[in-house]
């Protein structure tokens, strides 16, 4: 069922974001210790917020499809 595939994709995205957040935390800590590392902390946070928003949107669409189908 398409809904099952969508939920699997959403879970995969969530796991990827969790890993990115962990990696990002490590990079941000390193950047704080060494400011010349070239890591744009604000851009990294914005990218993670964007991905989180996308997942929320996809979940909403999936719930609408389940209710309608």
SESEKOL-695152 format. One record per residue (C-alpha): residue in three letters; x, y, z; residue number from 1. Coordinates in steps of 0.02 Angstrom, whole numbers, padded with zeros to 5 digits. Layout:
BEGIN
@type ALA | c1 X | c2 Y | c3 Z | seq NUM .
...
This chain:
BEGIN
@type UNK | c1 00000 | c2 00000 | c3 00000 | seq 1 .
@type UNK | c1 00064 | c2 00174 | c3 -00042 | seq 2 .
@type UNK | c1 00026 | c2 00234 | c3 00134 | seq 3 .
@type UNK | c1 00141 | c2 00101 | c3 00208 | seq 4 .
@type UNK | c1 00281 | c2 00152 | c3 00091 | seq 5 .
@type UNK | c1 00255 | c2 00334 | c3 00137 | seq 6 .
@type UNK | c1 00265 | c2 00293 | c3 00323 | seq 7 .
@type UNK | c1 00424 | c2 00191 | c3 00294 | seq 8 .
@type UNK | c1 00499 | c2 00338 | c3 00199 | seq 9 .
@type UNK | c1 00450 | c2 00457 | c3 00339 | seq 10 .
@type UNK | c1 00530 | c2 00345 | c3 00470 | seq 11 .
@type UNK | c1 00688 | c2 00334 | c3 00365 | seq 12 .
@type UNK | c1 00691 | c2 00524 | c3 00352 | seq 13 .
@type UNK | c1 00668 | c2 00540 | c3 00539 | seq 14 .
@type UNK | c1 00814 | c2 00422 | c3 00572 | seq 15 .
@type UNK | c1 00921 | c2 00519 | c3 00449 | seq 16 .
@type UNK | c1 00878 | c2 00683 | c3 00534 | seq 17 .
@type UNK | c1 00920 | c2 00609 | c3 00704 | seq 18 .
@type UNK | c1 01090 | c2 00558 | c3 00637 | seq 19 .
@type UNK | c1 01114 | c2 00729 | c3 00558 | seq 20 .
@type UNK | c1 01069 | c2 00814 | c3 00722 | seq 21 .
@type UNK | c1 01196 | c2 00707 | c3 00814 | seq 22 .
@type UNK | c1 01328 | c2 00742 | c3 00683 | seq 23 .
@type UNK | c1 01281 | c2 00925 | c3 00684 | seq 24 .
@type UNK | c1 01298 | c2 00935 | c3 00872 | seq 25 .
@type UNK | c1 01472 | c2 00863 | c3 00857 | seq 26 .
@type UNK | c1 01518 | c2 00982 | c3 00718 | seq 27 .
@type UNK | c1 01447 | c2 01131 | c3 00812 | seq 28 .
@type UNK | c1 01547 | c2 01083 | c3 00966 | seq 29 .
@type UNK | c1 01703 | c2 01070 | c3 00859 | seq 30 .
@type UNK | c1 01662 | c2 01236 | c3 00776 | seq 31 .
@type UNK | c1 01643 | c2 01320 | c3 00945 | seq 32 .
@type UNK | c1 01813 | c2 01253 | c3 00997 | seq 33 .
@type UNK | c1 01890 | c2 01301 | c3 00830 | seq 34 .
@type UNK | c1 01794 | c2 01447 | c3 00752 | seq 35 .
@type UNK | c1 01891 | c2 01440 | c3 00588 | seq 36 .
@type UNK | c1 01818 | c2 01268 | c3 00545 | seq 37 .
@type UNK | c1 01702 | c2 01342 | c3 00413 | seq 38 .
@type UNK | c1 01543 | c2 01265 | c3 00486 | seq 39 .
@type UNK | c1 01394 | c2 01382 | c3 00465 | seq 40 .
@type UNK | c1 01297 | c2 01340 | c3 00623 | seq 41 .
@type UNK | c1 01146 | c2 01448 | c3 00577 | seq 42 .
@type UNK | c1 01133 | c2 01366 | c3 00405 | seq 43 .
@type UNK | c1 01148 | c2 01192 | c3 00481 | seq 44 .
@type UNK | c1 01009 | c2 01228 | c3 00605 | seq 45 .
@type UNK | c1 00900 | c2 01302 | c3 00466 | seq 46 .
@type UNK | c1 00925 | c2 01146 | c3 00360 | seq 47 .
@type UNK | c1 00874 | c2 01032 | c3 00503 | seq 48 .
@type UNK | c1 00720 | c2 01138 | c3 00539 | seq 49 .
@type UNK | c1 00675 | c2 01128 | c3 00354 | seq 50 .
@type UNK | c1 00689 | c2 00938 | c3 00354 | seq 51 .
@type UNK | c1 00586 | c2 00926 | c3 00513 | seq 52 .
@type UNK | c1 00452 | c2 01035 | c3 00433 | seq 53 .
@type UNK | c1 00451 | c2 00924 | c3 00279 | seq 54 .
@type UNK | c1 00425 | c2 00769 | c3 00384 | seq 55 .
@type UNK | c1 00282 | c2 00852 | c3 00478 | seq 56 .
@type UNK | c1 00203 | c2 00900 | c3 00312 | seq 57 .
@type UNK | c1 00222 | c2 00724 | c3 00242 | seq 58 .
@type UNK | c1 00145 | c2 00648 | c3 00398 | seq 59 .
@type UNK | c1 -00003 | c2 00766 | c3 00380 | seq 60 .
@type UNK | c1 -00028 | c2 00717 | c3 00199 | seq 61 .
@type UNK | c1 -00020 | c2 00533 | c3 00243 | seq 62 .
@type UNK | c1 -00151 | c2 00555 | c3 00381 | seq 63 .
@type UNK | c1 -00266 | c2 00644 | c3 00258 | seq 64 .
@type UNK | c1 -00245 | c2 00502 | c3 00132 | seq 65 .
@type UNK | c1 -00283 | c2 00372 | c3 00264 | seq 66 .
@type UNK | c1 -00439 | c2 00464 | c3 00319 | seq 67 .
@type UNK | c1 -00500 | c2 00483 | c3 00141 | seq 68 .
@type UNK | c1 -00458 | c2 00307 | c3 00086 | seq 69 .
